Amino acid sequence: MSRFSVAATRAMPGMSLFEEASYWGMLAANRAMT
């Protein structure tokens, strides 16, 4: 997932914020489900 985030950020700088938010959002969801 991290590699994809980095690649997406480098490919589309405008999506960096969205990628970061989705990444952290997934982490939070994982912790909440555990």
Residue pairs with C-beta under 8 A, 6 or more apart in sequence:
1 23
1 26
2 23
5 19
5 20
5 23
8 15
8 16
8 19
9 15
9 16
9 19
